[in-house]
């Protein structure tokens, strides 16, 4: 049986929208190189996308 990995051993990234760190998830295993956002909410509010653009605040 394979040894369990600690959460601190997983790779991390910084979300493009909220600038918070997030760690690798199993569902992103095939697409980890393309993952930029920590959640669906951040993906929907991505920078430069119309009225939800929060740069002017």
C-alpha positions in Angstrom: 0.0 0.0 0.0 1.5 3.4 -1.0 2.4 5.8 1.7 0.1 8.8 2.2 1.4 12.2 1.3 1.3 15.1 3.7 -0.6 18.2 2.5 2.6 20.2 3.0 4.4 17.9 0.5 2.0 18.8 -2.3 2.9 21.4 -4.9 1.3 24.9 -4.5 0.4 27.8 -6.7 -0.9 31.4 -6.2 -4.3 32.2 -7.6 -4.2 34.8 -10.4 -7.4 36.5 -9.1 -7.2 36.5 -5.3 -3.5 36.0 -4.9 -4.0 33.3 -2.3 -1.9 30.1 -2.3 -3.7 26.8 -3.1 -2.4 23.3 -3.3 -2.7 20.5 -5.8 -5.9 18.4 -5.9 -6.3 15.0 -7.3 -8.9 16.2 -9.8 -6.2 18.6 -11.3 -3.7 15.8 -11.8 -3.9 15.8 -15.6 -4.3 19.6 -15.9 -2.0 20.9 -13.2 0.1 22.9 -15.7 -2.9 24.8 -16.9 -4.6 25.5 -13.5 -4.5 29.2 -12.6 -7.5 29.7 -10.3 -8.2 28.3 -6.9 -12.0 28.1 -7.3 -14.9 28.5 -9.8 -15.6 31.8 -8.1 -12.1 33.2 -8.9 -12.3 31.8 -12.4 -15.6 33.6 -13.0 -14.1 36.9 -11.6 -10.9 36.7 -13.5 -9.1 40.0 -14.2 -10.1 42.0 -17.2 -13.5 40.4 -17.7 -16.1 43.1 -18.0 -18.1 44.5 -15.1 -16.7 42.1 -12.6 -13.2 43.6 -13.0 -12.1 44.6 -9.5 -8.9 46.5 -10.4 -10.5 49.9 -10.0 -11.4 49.4 -6.4 
